[in-house]
Structures are given as structure tokens and as C-alpha cells.
Amino acid sequence: MDRDLTRGPIMASMLKFAVPMILGNLLQQCYNVADTLIVGKFLGSNALAAVGSAFTLMTFLTSVLLGLCMGSGAVFSIRFGRRDEQGLAESIRGSFVLIGTLTVLLNLAAFACLDGIRVFLQVPEEVWGYMREYLAVIFWGITATFLYNYIASFLRAVGNSVVPLVFLAASSVLNILLDLWFVLELGQGVAGAARATVISQYISGVGIVIYGMGRCPQLRAVRRFWQIPPECVREIAGFSILTCVQQSVMNLGILMVQGLVNSFGPAIMAAFAAAVKIDAFAYMPVQDFGNACSTFLAQNYGARKEERIRKGLKGALLTSMAFCIVVSALVWVFARPLMTLFVDSSETEVIMEGVRYLRIEGAFYCGIGCLFLLYGLYRALGRPGMSVVLTVISLGTRVVLAYVLSAVPAFGVTGIWWSVPIGWFLADAVGLIYYRKKDTWKTVA
């Protein structure tokens, strides 16, 4: 059901909209976490390192599509807030053609560059065989990722965050069951874990397309794909490509850090692979809350309701910071038990390094929570370029410091872990200073 976020209680409306998004993306994390858990426990640390590195790469590729869909979603929300049905239909057509074409090109590029990935990510020889086997299968799921995220972005833009959750829940359960069957019963190794993920992705992708076409008349506008005004394409491209750049730059930086981590050997790779999954689960709720806040702000921006924008942003910031403080405390206290979920207790070096990573990252989740809200704010108010600037600051700092600090013997790999929160807080400072100086919400058109 569509939810009009321009009316009613501000925080209650935002939270009701955000909770299904949070649950949905936590379930989406289950795709790779299920792989990691089962692979780490039953196939060993080298296989775990391979799947972990592949996860970082796939996160980068997915971020390209996710950024494009999120940018289009911002346009959909503004059109919905203005009650501009014709403009909404044109935006749907233009974005589908644009993102669909880029998806095909991305998929072809992924397969063409498969063997060059080893050099770029500095993957050790003992890990590469597993990783290549996994990627050769997982790349087939890129189209499914587009289908799901495109329809889900539209549904969320018009206030429906429940249906995407339902499809993800079903496919996540299926993914776990297929993981157990392919890896444990059929003995298909890392390729079996990848097959389980791809099958599950197509279940959610195709399923949500069928639902969307049947229940949302606006989405049927894609059938008239030749009726796309040039100005509509330019607007969609402006929002989508800048948001795509923001998402992909963020994950490209992480990918570059992954290459540096890999140079420290399989034990550090395995520790990073497991700790990153825990990290992602810990701050995923504030990331999705930032996206929900962005939809709220975009609808009210379209409806020209400045006071709701101001109050909503203040309430969202307080809520996000409170959540981050609680999660930081939990991750600090339970870092070791969390690592043993993914790694056998005999892998003491892997566990020790993973705990160190989590206790450094976990102490500073307020930094990333604030940054996600800033990303959503500038995307919603038609300034996705500012989100790109903040991402470049955050990730640029992270990459540079990671390489500099890790080269100092006193820091070593720990320097990589410290570079992350430093990048977060520097980007937060820039984003907040810009907000206070520009008084951005007063630019409502």
C-alpha cells in the first residue's frame, strides 16, 4: 500500500516506513552471510577468504545498480509528492531504459574482466581458485539484482516498504536452505554457495516484477519505452548517475582497501571477511533509516513542506545516534562470540584480528549513522553531487590513511581499521558545515 509521508505524525510515519526497509536489507545481507557462515565452518579459512573477497567485489558491482535505482527513486518520490502522474510515468520509462542498458553492459564487463580481478585485488594463489569458481557463478545474478532493486526503489518511493520485505524474506529463507543442500548434501563447494544465492536472487527479482506490473499501474509505463522526453532522460541521468557515482565510489574505496588487506595473507583476509559481515549487520539499520529519511524528505520537498523537512531531519538524527550508541556497546562486548559464529574456535589468529577490527569500528558507529543521513538529505533535496563530495572525502581519507598507516610498523594492519572512522567523521564535519551555511531546506522549489 502506498504511504503519503507528507501528512500525519512525522517520526511515527518515518519509523513505520523505515522498519520494513531495515528488516528487508538485513535479510538481503543473509545472502552473503549464509555463504560465509557455511563456507567458513565447513570449507575452511581459504574458502572463507575467497567468498569474503568476492563479497566485497559484488558489493561494488551491486552498488552501481543500487545507486542508479536510488537516484531514480528520489525522482519518483518528488513526482509522487507533487502528484505529477504524467511526470512519474515518464520518469519510470526513462529510468528503466537507462538502468536496464547499463545493467547489460555491467554484466558483460564483469565476465570479460574475471581473470584480471586476481591482479587488481592481489588475491593469493591458494585463495584464487575458490574465488574464481565463486565469481563465475555469482555474476549471473547481476540482472536479478537490477530487477529487484528497480521495482523496490519505485515501491519505496511511493511509500510501500512492506512488499520488498516480503519478497526478500522468502528468497533469504530459500537461500539458506539451498546453501545447506548444495554445500553439505551435494558437496558443490563454493560454487554451490554461489548457485544458492543466484537462484534466490532471481526468485525475489522476478517475483517482485510480476507483483509490480500486476498491482501498480504506473509501472506499466515501461511498455511505452519509446515515449521518453529528452528532458526527462537528462533529469533521471542527473540524479541516477550522480547517486551511482556516490555509491560506487564508496564501494570502490572499500574494494581498494580489500586489495590492501589481501596483501597481508589468508588469515587477515578471513578475519576481514567475517568481521565485515558483522559490521554490515550492525550499521545496516541506520543505513536503511537514512534511505527511509531520504524518501520522507523527497516527498515533502516535492510537496514544499519546509517545516516537516526540518522537524523530520532533527528527529531522524536523534533516533539514529541513540541506535548507534546501543549497537556500538553491543559489538564491543560481544565481538569475540560474534567472530566464532563465522570462524572455528581453533582459528585463533583469525578471531583475534577480527575482534580488533570490530572493537575499533564498533566504537564509532555514530559517525557512519550521521553520514548516511547526510547522504539521504542531499539526495532528497536535489543535490546528489554533495553526496558524491562527502563520499569522496570519507573514502579518499580511508584509502589514503589505510595505505599510509599500514606501512608504519607500529600500526601494520591495524592502521587500515583506524582509517575508517577517521574518514567518517571528516565527511560528517564537511556535510554539517555545508548544511548550516547553505540552510539547504529553504531551497524548496
C-alpha positions as CSV (number, residue, x, y, z in Angstrom):
1,M,0.0,0.0,0.0
2,D,1.3,3.5,-0.9
3,R,2.2,5.7,2.1
4,D,1.9,9.5,1.8
5,L,4.7,10.8,4.0
6,T,3.7,14.5,3.6
7,R,0.9,14.1,6.2
8,G,0.5,12.8,9.7
9,P,2.9,12.4,12.7
10,I,6.4,12.9,11.4
11,M,8.5,10.3,13.4
12,A,5.8,7.7,13.6
13,S,5.3,7.9,9.8
14,M,9.1,7.7,9.2
15,L,9.6,4.8,11.5
16,K,6.7,2.8,10.2
17,F,8.1,3.3,6.7
18,A,11.7,2.5,7.8
19,V,11.2,-0.7,9.7
20,P,10.3,-2.9,6.7
21,M,13.3,-1.4,4.8
22,I,15.6,-2.2,7.7
23,L,14.3,-5.8,8.0
24,G,14.4,-6.2,4.2
25,N,18.1,-5.2,3.9
26,L,19.1,-7.2,7.0
27,L,17.5,-10.2,5.1
28,Q,19.4,-9.2,2.0
29,Q,22.7,-9.4,4.0
30,C,21.7,-13.0,4.7
31,Y,22.5,-13.9,1.1
32,N,26.2,-13.5,1.6
33,V,26.2,-14.1,5.4
34,A,24.7,-17.6,4.8
35,D,27.5,-18.3,2.3
36,T,30.1,-17.0,4.7
37,L,28.8,-19.0,7.7
38,I,28.5,-22.3,5.9
39,V,31.7,-21.8,3.9
40,G,33.7,-20.7,6.9
41,K,32.5,-23.6,9.1
42,F,32.6,-26.4,6.5
43,L,35.1,-25.5,3.7
44,G,37.9,-23.8,5.7
45,S,39.6,-20.4,6.0
46,N,40.9,-20.2,2.4
47,A,37.4,-20.7,1.1
48,L,36.1,-18.1,3.6
49,A,38.7,-15.6,2.4
50,A,37.7,-16.2,-1.2
51,V,34.0,-15.7,-0.5
52,G,34.8,-12.7,1.6
53,S,36.8,-11.0,-1.1
54,A,34.1,-11.9,-3.7
55,F,31.5,-10.3,-1.4
56,T,33.5,-7.0,-1.4
57,L,33.7,-7.1,-5.2
58,M,30.0,-8.0,-5.6
59,T,29.1,-5.2,-3.2
60,F,30.9,-2.8,-5.5
61,L,29.1,-4.1,-8.6
62,T,25.7,-4.1,-6.9
63,S,26.4,-0.5,-5.6
64,V,26.4,0.7,-9.2
65,L,22.9,-0.6,-9.8
66,L,21.7,0.3,-6.4
67,G,22.9,3.9,-6.8
68,L,21.2,4.2,-10.2
69,C,17.9,2.8,-8.7
70,M,18.2,5.0,-5.6
71,G,18.7,8.1,-7.8
72,S,15.6,7.3,-9.8
73,G,13.7,6.6,-6.6
74,A,14.4,10.2,-5.4
75,V,12.9,11.5,-8.6
76,F,9.9,9.2,-8.2
77,S,9.4,10.4,-4.6
78,I,9.5,14.1,-5.7
79,R,7.0,13.4,-8.5
80,F,4.7,11.5,-6.1
81,G,4.9,14.3,-3.6
82,R,3.8,16.8,-6.3
83,R,1.0,14.4,-7.5
84,D,2.6,14.6,-11.0
85,E,1.3,11.4,-12.6
86,Q,2.5,12.1,-16.1
87,G,5.9,13.1,-14.9
88,L,6.1,9.9,-12.8
89,A,5.3,7.8,-15.8
90,E,7.9,9.5,-17.9
91,S,10.5,9.0,-15.2
92,I,9.7,5.3,-14.9
93,R,10.2,4.8,-18.6
94,G,13.3,6.8,-18.8
95,S,15.0,5.2,-15.8
96,F,14.1,1.7,-16.8
97,V,15.7,2.0,-20.2
98,L,18.8,3.8,-18.8
99,I,19.4,1.4,-15.9
100,G,18.5,-1.7,-17.9
101,T,21.0,-0.8,-20.6
102,L,23.7,-0.2,-18.1
103,T,23.0,-3.5,-16.3
104,V,23.6,-5.4,-19.5
105,L,26.9,-3.6,-20.1
106,L,28.0,-4.1,-16.5
107,N,27.3,-7.8,-16.7
108,L,29.3,-8.2,-19.9
109,A,32.2,-6.3,-18.3
110,A,32.2,-8.4,-15.2
111,F,32.6,-11.6,-17.2
112,A,35.2,-10.1,-19.5
113,C,37.3,-8.9,-16.6
114,L,37.0,-12.1,-14.5
115,D,40.6,-13.2,-14.8
116,G,42.0,-9.7,-14.3
117,I,40.4,-9.5,-10.8
118,R,43.1,-11.5,-9.2
119,V,45.8,-9.0,-10.0
120,F,43.7,-6.0,-9.0
121,L,42.7,-7.4,-5.7
122,Q,46.1,-9.1,-5.0
123,V,44.4,-12.4,-4.3
124,P,46.9,-15.1,-3.0
125,E,47.3,-18.2,-5.2
126,E,45.8,-20.5,-2.6
127,V,42.6,-18.4,-2.5
128,W,42.2,-17.5,-6.1
129,G,40.9,-20.9,-7.3
130,Y,38.0,-20.8,-4.8
131,M,37.3,-17.1,-5.6
132,R,37.2,-17.6,-9.4
133,E,34.9,-20.6,-9.0
134,Y,32.5,-18.5,-6.9
135,L,32.5,-15.4,-9.1
136,A,32.0,-17.4,-12.3
137,V,28.6,-18.3,-10.9
138,I,27.6,-15.3,-8.9
139,F,28.0,-12.9,-11.8
140,W,24.9,-14.5,-13.3
141,G,22.8,-12.8,-10.6
142,I,23.5,-9.2,-11.6
143,T,20.4,-9.0,-13.8
144,A,18.3,-10.2,-10.9
145,T,19.8,-7.6,-8.7
146,F,18.7,-4.9,-11.1
147,L,15.1,-6.2,-11.4
148,Y,14.6,-6.4,-7.6
149,N,16.2,-3.0,-6.8
150,Y,14.5,-1.2,-9.6
151,I,11.0,-2.3,-8.6
152,A,11.8,-2.0,-4.9
153,S,13.0,1.6,-5.4
154,F,9.8,2.6,-7.0
155,L,7.6,0.9,-4.4
156,R,9.6,2.6,-1.6
157,A,9.4,6.0,-3.4
158,V,5.6,5.9,-3.2
159,G,5.7,4.8,0.4
160,N,5.4,1.0,0.1
161,S,8.3,-0.6,2.0
162,V,6.4,-3.8,3.0
163,V,6.3,-5.6,-0.3
164,P,10.0,-5.5,-1.0
165,L,10.5,-7.0,2.5
166,V,8.1,-9.9,1.7
167,F,10.0,-11.0,-1.4
168,L,13.4,-10.7,0.3
169,A,12.2,-12.7,3.3
170,A,11.1,-15.6,1.0
171,S,14.2,-15.6,-1.1
172,S,16.5,-15.3,2.0
173,V,15.0,-18.4,3.6
174,L,15.3,-20.2,0.3
175,N,19.0,-19.1,0.0
176,I,19.9,-20.6,3.4
177,L,18.1,-23.9,2.6
178,L,19.8,-24.1,-0.8
179,D,23.2,-23.3,0.7
180,L,22.9,-26.2,3.1
181,W,21.7,-28.5,0.3
182,F,24.3,-27.6,-2.3
183,V,27.3,-27.3,0.0
184,L,26.6,-30.0,2.6
185,E,24.4,-32.6,0.8
186,L,25.7,-32.3,-2.8
187,G,29.3,-31.3,-2.0
188,Q,29.4,-28.5,-4.6
189,G,31.7,-26.3,-2.5
190,V,31.9,-22.5,-3.1
191,A,30.2,-22.8,-6.4
192,G,27.2,-24.4,-4.7
193,A,27.0,-21.4,-2.3
194,A,27.0,-19.1,-5.3
195,R,24.3,-21.1,-7.0
196,A,22.1,-20.9,-3.9
197,T,22.5,-17.1,-3.9
198,V,21.8,-16.6,-7.6
199,I,18.6,-18.8,-7.6
200,S,17.3,-16.9,-4.6
201,Q,18.1,-13.5,-6.2
202,Y,16.0,-14.5,-9.3
203,I,13.1,-15.6,-7.1
204,S,12.9,-12.2,-5.5
205,G,13.7,-10.3,-8.7
206,V,11.2,-11.9,-11.0
207,G,8.6,-12.2,-8.2
208,I,8.6,-8.5,-7.4
209,V,8.4,-7.6,-11.2
210,I,5.3,-9.8,-11.5
211,Y,3.8,-8.2,-8.4
212,G,4.7,-4.6,-9.6
213,M,3.3,-5.0,-13.1
214,G,0.1,-6.5,-11.7
215,R,-0.6,-4.2,-8.8
216,C,1.0,-0.8,-9.8
217,P,-0.4,0.7,-13.0
218,Q,2.3,3.4,-13.0
219,L,5.0,0.7,-13.7
220,R,3.2,-0.4,-16.9
221,A,4.5,2.8,-18.4
222,V,7.7,0.9,-19.2
223,R,5.9,-0.8,-22.1
224,R,5.9,2.5,-24.0
225,F,9.6,2.9,-23.7
226,W,9.9,4.8,-26.9
227,Q,7.9,7.7,-25.4
228,I,10.7,9.3,-23.4
229,P,11.1,13.1,-23.5
230,P,14.8,14.1,-23.7
231,E,14.5,16.4,-20.7
232,C,13.2,13.5,-18.6
233,V,16.2,11.4,-19.6
234,R,18.5,14.3,-18.6
235,E,16.9,14.7,-15.2
236,I,16.9,10.9,-14.5
237,A,20.5,10.7,-15.6
238,G,21.5,13.6,-13.4
239,F,20.0,12.1,-10.3
240,S,20.8,8.4,-11.0
241,I,24.3,8.8,-12.3
242,L,25.4,11.1,-9.5
243,T,23.9,8.7,-6.9
244,C,25.5,5.8,-8.7
245,V,28.9,7.6,-8.6
246,Q,28.4,8.2,-4.9
247,Q,27.6,4.5,-4.2
248,S,30.2,3.1,-6.5
249,V,33.0,5.5,-5.2
250,M,32.1,4.4,-1.7
251,N,32.5,0.7,-2.6
252,L,35.4,1.2,-4.9
253,G,37.3,2.6,-2.0
254,I,36.3,-0.4,0.1
255,L,37.5,-2.6,-2.9
256,M,40.9,-0.9,-2.9
257,V,41.2,-1.5,0.8
258,Q,40.3,-5.1,0.2
259,G,43.3,-5.4,-2.1
260,L,45.5,-4.0,0.7
261,V,44.0,-6.4,3.2
262,N,44.7,-9.3,0.9
263,S,48.4,-8.4,0.8
264,F,48.6,-9.4,4.5
265,G,47.7,-13.0,3.8
266,P,44.8,-15.5,4.1
267,A,44.4,-15.2,7.9
268,I,43.8,-11.4,7.7
269,M,41.6,-11.9,4.7
270,A,39.5,-14.4,6.6
271,A,39.3,-12.1,9.6
272,F,38.2,-9.2,7.5
273,A,35.7,-11.3,5.6
274,A,33.9,-12.4,8.8
275,A,34.2,-9.0,10.6
276,V,32.8,-7.1,7.6
277,K,29.7,-9.2,7.7
278,I,29.2,-8.4,11.4
279,D,29.9,-4.8,10.7
280,A,27.4,-4.6,7.9
281,F,24.7,-6.1,10.1
282,A,25.5,-3.7,12.9
283,Y,25.1,-0.5,10.9
284,M,22.7,-1.7,8.2
285,P,19.7,-0.4,10.2
286,V,21.0,3.2,10.2
287,Q,21.8,3.0,6.5
288,D,18.3,2.0,5.7
289,F,16.9,4.5,8.2
290,G,18.9,7.1,6.2
291,N,17.3,5.9,3.0
292,A,13.8,6.0,4.6
293,C,14.5,9.5,5.8
294,S,15.5,10.4,2.2
295,T,12.2,9.3,0.9
296,F,10.4,11.2,3.6
297,L,12.4,14.4,2.8
298,A,12.0,13.9,-1.0
299,Q,8.2,13.6,-0.8
300,N,8.0,16.7,1.4
301,Y,10.4,18.6,-0.8
302,G,8.1,17.9,-3.7
303,A,5.1,19.0,-1.6
304,R,7.0,22.1,-0.5
305,K,6.6,21.4,3.2
306,E,9.7,23.0,4.7
307,E,8.7,22.7,8.4
308,R,8.2,18.9,8.1
309,I,11.6,18.6,6.4
310,R,13.3,20.5,9.4
311,K,11.5,18.5,12.1
312,G,11.9,15.2,10.3
313,L,15.6,15.7,9.9
314,K,16.1,16.6,13.6
315,G,14.1,13.6,14.8
316,A,15.9,11.3,12.5
317,L,19.3,12.4,13.7
318,L,18.4,11.9,17.4
319,T,17.0,8.4,16.6
320,S,20.0,7.4,14.6
321,M,22.5,8.5,17.2
322,A,20.7,6.7,20.0
323,F,20.6,3.5,18.0
324,C,24.3,3.7,17.1
325,I,25.3,4.2,20.8
326,V,23.5,1.0,21.8
327,V,24.9,-1.1,18.9
328,S,28.4,0.2,19.5
329,A,28.2,-1.1,23.0
330,L,26.9,-4.5,22.0
331,V,29.5,-5.0,19.3
332,W,32.3,-4.1,21.7
333,V,31.1,-6.5,24.3
334,F,30.3,-9.4,22.1
335,A,33.0,-9.1,19.4
336,R,34.6,-12.4,20.2
337,P,31.4,-14.5,20.3
338,L,30.3,-12.9,17.1
339,M,33.5,-13.9,15.3
340,T,33.2,-17.5,16.5
341,L,29.8,-17.7,14.6
342,F,31.8,-17.5,11.4
343,V,35.2,-19.0,12.3
344,D,36.1,-22.2,14.1
345,S,37.4,-21.5,17.6
346,S,40.8,-23.1,16.6
347,E,41.5,-20.3,14.2
348,T,42.9,-18.0,17.0
349,E,44.8,-15.6,14.7
350,V,41.7,-15.0,12.6
351,I,39.5,-14.4,15.6
352,M,41.9,-12.1,17.3
353,E,42.3,-9.9,14.3
354,G,38.5,-9.8,13.7
355,V,37.9,-8.8,17.3
356,R,40.4,-6.0,16.9
357,Y,38.6,-4.7,13.8
358,L,35.2,-4.8,15.4
359,R,36.3,-3.0,18.5
360,I,37.8,-0.2,16.5
361,E,34.9,0.1,14.0
362,G,32.2,-0.6,16.5
363,A,33.2,2.2,18.8
364,F,32.4,4.8,16.2
365,Y,29.1,3.9,14.5
366,C,27.7,7.3,15.3
367,G,30.0,8.6,12.5
368,I,28.5,6.4,9.8
369,G,25.0,6.9,11.1
370,C,25.3,10.7,10.7
371,L,26.9,10.2,7.3
372,F,24.0,8.1,6.0
373,L,21.5,10.8,7.0
374,L,23.6,13.4,5.1
375,Y,23.7,11.2,2.0
376,G,19.9,10.9,2.1
377,L,19.3,14.6,2.8
378,Y,21.3,15.9,-0.2
379,R,19.9,13.2,-2.5
380,A,16.3,14.1,-1.5
381,L,16.7,17.8,-1.9
382,G,18.1,17.5,-5.4
383,R,21.8,17.8,-4.6
384,P,23.2,14.4,-5.2
385,G,26.5,16.0,-6.1
386,M,27.1,16.9,-2.5
387,S,26.6,13.2,-1.5
388,V,29.4,12.4,-4.0
389,V,31.6,15.0,-2.4
390,L,31.1,13.5,1.1
391,T,31.7,10.0,-0.2
392,V,35.0,11.1,-1.9
393,I,36.1,12.7,1.4
394,S,35.2,9.7,3.5
395,L,36.6,7.1,1.2
396,G,39.5,9.1,0.0
397,T,40.6,9.6,3.6
398,R,40.1,5.9,4.3
399,V,42.1,4.7,1.3
400,V,45.0,7.1,1.8
401,L,45.3,6.6,5.5
402,A,44.9,2.8,5.1
403,Y,48.0,2.7,2.8
404,V,50.0,5.2,4.8
405,L,49.3,3.8,8.3
406,S,49.6,0.2,7.3
407,A,53.1,0.9,6.0
408,V,54.2,2.0,9.5
409,P,55.4,-1.0,11.5
410,A,53.9,0.3,14.7
411,F,50.4,0.2,13.1
412,G,50.5,-2.5,10.4
413,V,47.1,-3.9,9.5
414,T,45.5,-2.0,12.5
415,G,46.2,1.2,10.6
416,I,43.6,0.0,8.0
417,W,41.0,-0.4,10.7
418,W,41.6,3.1,12.2
419,S,41.4,4.8,8.8
420,V,37.6,4.0,8.5
421,P,36.2,6.0,11.5
422,I,38.6,8.9,10.7
423,G,37.1,9.1,7.2
424,W,33.5,9.0,8.6
425,F,34.0,11.9,11.0
426,L,35.8,14.1,8.5
427,A,33.0,13.7,5.9
428,D,30.4,14.4,8.7
429,A,32.1,17.7,9.6
430,V,32.1,18.9,6.0
431,G,28.5,17.8,5.4
432,L,27.2,19.5,8.6
433,I,29.2,22.8,7.9
434,Y,27.7,22.9,4.4
435,Y,24.2,22.3,5.7
436,R,24.5,25.1,8.3
437,K,25.9,27.6,5.8
438,K,23.5,26.9,3.0
439,D,20.3,26.3,5.0
440,T,19.5,23.7,2.4
441,W,15.8,23.1,3.1
442,K,15.0,26.7,2.2
443,T,15.7,25.9,-1.5
444,V,12.4,24.1,-1.9
445,A,11.2,24.7,-5.4
